[in-house]
Amino acid sequence: MTTINVGFIGLGLMGHAMASNIQNKGFSLGVMAHRNRQPVEDLVSKGAREYANAAELTQAVEVVLLCLPGTAEVSRALAGGQGVLAGLRPGQIVVDCSTGDPNCTAHVAAQVAARGGHYLDAPVNRTPKDAQAGRLNVLAGGDSAVLDKVRPLLACFSETIHHLGSVGSGHKAKVIHNFIAQGNATILAEAFCTAAKNGIDLAAFAEICTMSGGYSRTFERIIPYVLRGDDSGQQFALANCEKDMRYYTDLTKSTPTTGIVADAVYQTFMLAKALGHGDKYVPRLFDVLGEINGVRVRVEQEEQA
């Protein structure tokens, strides 16, 4: 299986780590030119081949992996004379690891199928640090036989691979999961903002939460920002949270199911983006809520000394 040629499009924090693991496990890797040269040059220096556009890359490989911010970027990568679809051959597999809009997944899959290809939606959970360590969780939707063909490839960067059902199931499960995580972050930001405004010792309050129902994986990742100013635990932009929550609220409407809490969480991230914090990582949501409420939601450095 390691003789297979793999093409990777989307070399951001997650994508670069995923592609590096694919390369390290002996797969032949092709990458596409990108405005950020550092990850491309890193992979090329280790033997990857660089292509000028998605069509050329697709023509040279057997499996194409996409790890892009969302469905709009995936659609652009597929379309046009230099897109993936222009280079796609019958039997090729397109694996979309992006967090996509579940309401659009079937259309994207149909475009690939019309060219004779196979499509899997396979978004991933966890962080760039986990991607570097090969410990992501893959949430796959699509034909199980197609998934089995690429399991060794996905295993390069993942700890677990979960088949959720037919095409679109992976994207649905991903945005539902992200609603839980991003909803938790919103609750924590509001709660610690209220604690700060009431003069409660934030370090002591955080310690109490670790011993009770207030604790979670999201807590573990973002509270270090309140305590030490460390926002590296959740390297995911607030603007991407807004996008994910928009996908989730749209899913609740199309299902339909209630989305009462989801609308509030979405509006919180929309507000963070509108206030100019969109490019900042999730832990900075404490600053957004603090700005709105006129309080600093941080343990002061002199308190830590």
Secondary structure, DSSP 8 states (H G I E B T S, - for coil): -TT-EEEEE--SHHHHHHHHHHHHTT-EEEEE--S-HHHHHHHHHTT-EEESSHHHHHHH-SEEEE--SSHHHHHHHHSSTTSHHHH--TT-EEEE-S---HHHHHHHHHHHHHTT-EEEE--EES-HHHHHTT-EEEEEES-HHHHHHHHHHHTTTEEEEEEEESTTHHHHHHHHHHHHHHHHHHHHHHHHHHHHHTT--HHHHHHHHTTSTT--HHHHHHHHHHHHS--TTS--BHHHHHHHHHHHHHHHHHTT---HHHHHHHHHHHHHIIIIITTSBGGGHHHHHHHHHT---S--HHHH-
